[in-house]
Amino acid sequence: MSLKSSIYKFLRIWNDVDAVRKGRVGRRAGRRVAGRATGKAFRKLFK
């Protein structure tokens, strides 16, 4: 695993913990799901 991907993975976990602490888990999960759906739609559109 490269250094860059390790840093991104660490920061993703860090932000998940921060969201739990601040009580914003639902908002973060919703944005993550929306981002994945958008990515899939764009992949199909520009394939």
C-alpha angles and dihedrals in degrees: 000000000000124000092248094053090046091054092048091049091049092049092048090055091044091053091048090054091047091051091052090050093051095041096244100119095121093051092049093046091049093052091048092052091046091050093051092048091050091049092052092048092051091047091055092044096051099034 
